[in-house]
Structures are given as structure tokens and as C-alpha cells.
Amino acid sequence: MVFSIMTAARTYLKREVDRGVVVLTLLTPQLQSDELAKSVHQELMLSVASIDEPRVVLDFEAVKTISATGLRSILNFRKYIRQRQGRLLLCGLSFEVADVFFTTRVVSTSTSSIIPFAISPDKATAVSHLNQTDSAR
């Protein structure tokens, strides 16, 4: 007899929509291994695949550490969002995670075409910022 065991796919994100902005909350405290970074990246992409010009907040509140591999997956997600004429704003960065982003110079507190990511202190502020910026266009 052959038995097959099905396991549910692991979810690394919580997805919600707030005033038209997709809020993705990372649920894993350590974004480090190649396999995990790849899985998170795939889940990020799928979470906005059906949205034209997505406005996305990526919440790092639960993330305590991030490696170069994890950072690369977030950079690739940003590229995907920009190719679709969308916007991405990071929030909830712990000191340790923020230090990685600032040290590698991929984050800023202001929007810039040179600096890949803008950050916000929390989800509510990030959602408001994306809504204000879009209404000003």
C-alpha cells in the first residue's frame, strides 16, 4: 500500500487591504536562508500578481534578522512592483533590520530615485503616505 501525505504550504505573509493599499506583513522572524528567501519572494509576487499598479506596504514588524539573500528577495520584489508601475513602502523595521538596510544604503526616510526603498514607522503611516502621494499626482 502506498500512502501519500499532503501538507499545507507554509505561509510567510499576512495579506490585507487598507484603503486600496495592499499591506503585506512578513511573519517569519529570520529572513536568512536561500530556500526561505525564495519562498517569501514567490509569495510576495503572488500576493500582488492580479493588481495593476499595486500600492504595497511591506511590514517587517515580526522580522528580527535579515541576510543578504533575504535583502535580495526584497529588492527583486521591488523591481517587480516598479515594472508594474506600482509603489512599495517598507515599515516596522527593527533596529537590527533597519541597520542592514541603512548599511547597504538601500533605504531612506525620503523617496528618491537613487535609494531603492522609502520607509515609514508603521502600517498606518505608510498607508496614509501612499494614499496622499497618489492623490497628489
C-alpha positions as CSV (number, residue, x, y, z in Angstrom):
1,M,0.0,0.0,0.0
2,V,1.2,3.5,-0.8
3,F,0.3,6.4,1.5
4,S,0.7,9.9,0.4
5,I,0.8,12.7,3.0
6,M,-0.3,16.2,2.0
7,T,1.0,19.1,3.9
8,A,-0.3,22.6,3.7
9,A,2.0,25.1,2.1
10,R,3.7,27.3,4.7
11,T,2.6,30.9,4.6
12,Y,5.1,33.6,5.3
13,L,2.8,36.6,4.8
14,K,-0.4,38.0,6.0
15,R,-2.2,40.0,3.3
16,E,-4.8,42.7,3.9
17,V,-6.1,45.7,2.0
18,D,-6.4,49.1,3.7
19,R,-7.9,52.0,1.8
20,G,-6.8,50.4,-1.5
21,V,-3.2,49.7,-0.4
22,V,-2.1,46.1,-0.1
23,V,-0.4,45.6,3.3
24,L,1.8,42.5,3.4
25,T,3.1,41.5,6.8
26,L,6.1,39.2,6.9
27,L,5.5,36.5,9.5
28,T,9.0,34.9,9.8
29,P,11.4,36.3,12.4
30,Q,14.5,35.3,10.4
31,L,14.7,36.0,6.7
32,Q,18.0,34.3,6.1
33,S,18.2,31.0,4.2
34,D,18.2,30.8,0.4
35,E,15.2,28.5,0.5
36,L,13.2,30.7,2.8
37,A,14.1,33.9,0.8
38,K,12.9,32.2,-2.4
39,S,9.6,31.1,-0.8
40,V,9.0,34.5,0.6
41,H,9.8,36.1,-2.7
42,Q,7.3,33.8,-4.6
43,E,4.6,34.5,-2.0
44,L,5.2,38.3,-2.3
45,M,4.9,38.1,-6.1
46,L,1.7,36.0,-6.0
47,S,0.1,38.4,-3.4
48,V,0.0,41.2,-6.0
49,A,0.0,39.4,-9.3
50,S,-3.5,40.3,-10.2
51,I,-3.2,44.0,-9.3
52,D,-2.3,46.7,-11.9
53,E,-0.1,49.5,-10.5
54,P,0.0,48.0,-7.0
55,R,0.5,50.2,-4.0
56,V,2.1,48.0,-1.4
57,V,3.3,48.3,2.2
58,L,5.7,45.6,3.4
59,D,5.6,45.3,7.2
60,F,8.7,44.0,8.8
61,E,7.4,44.2,12.4
62,A,8.0,40.4,13.1
63,V,11.3,40.2,11.3
64,K,14.3,40.3,13.7
65,T,17.1,39.4,11.3
66,I,17.7,39.6,7.5
67,S,20.6,38.3,5.4
68,A,21.9,39.4,2.1
69,T,19.8,36.6,0.5
70,G,16.7,38.0,2.2
71,L,17.6,41.5,1.2
72,R,18.0,40.4,-2.4
73,S,14.5,38.8,-2.4
74,I,13.0,42.2,-1.2
75,L,15.0,44.1,-3.9
76,N,13.7,41.7,-6.6
77,F,10.1,42.2,-5.3
78,R,10.6,46.0,-5.5
79,K,11.8,45.5,-9.1
80,Y,8.6,43.5,-9.9
81,I,6.4,46.2,-8.3
82,R,8.2,49.0,-10.3
83,Q,7.8,47.1,-13.6
84,R,4.1,47.1,-13.0
85,Q,4.2,50.9,-12.3
86,G,3.4,50.3,-8.6
87,R,4.9,51.7,-5.4
88,L,6.4,49.9,-2.4
89,L,6.9,51.3,1.1
90,L,8.6,49.5,4.0
91,C,7.6,49.8,7.6
92,G,8.0,48.3,11.1
93,L,11.8,47.7,10.7
94,S,13.5,46.6,14.0
95,F,16.8,48.3,14.8
96,E,18.8,45.2,13.5
97,V,16.9,45.0,10.2
98,A,17.0,48.8,9.7
99,D,20.7,48.7,10.3
100,V,21.1,46.2,7.4
101,F,19.1,48.4,5.1
102,F,20.9,51.6,6.1
103,T,24.3,50.0,6.0
104,T,23.7,48.7,2.5
105,R,22.3,52.1,1.5
106,V,19.1,50.7,0.1
107,V,16.7,52.6,2.4
108,S,15.9,56.2,3.1
109,T,13.4,58.2,5.1
110,S,12.5,60.1,1.9
111,T,11.6,58.9,-1.5
112,S,14.4,59.1,-4.0
113,S,15.0,57.5,-7.4
114,I,18.5,56.7,-6.2
115,I,17.6,55.0,-2.9
116,P,15.6,51.8,-3.6
117,F,13.3,51.9,-0.6
118,A,11.5,54.5,1.5
119,I,10.5,53.6,5.0
120,S,7.7,54.6,7.4
121,P,7.5,53.9,11.1
122,D,4.2,51.9,11.0
123,K,1.5,50.5,8.7
124,A,-1.0,53.3,9.3
125,T,1.5,56.0,8.4
126,A,2.7,54.0,5.3
127,V,-0.8,53.5,4.0
128,S,-1.6,57.2,4.5
129,H,1.6,58.2,2.8
130,L,0.8,56.1,-0.3
131,N,-2.7,57.4,-0.5
132,Q,-1.6,61.1,-0.1
133,T,1.1,60.7,-2.7
134,D,-1.2,59.1,-5.2
135,S,-3.9,61.8,-4.7
136,A,-1.3,64.5,-5.3
137,R,-0.5,63.0,-8.8
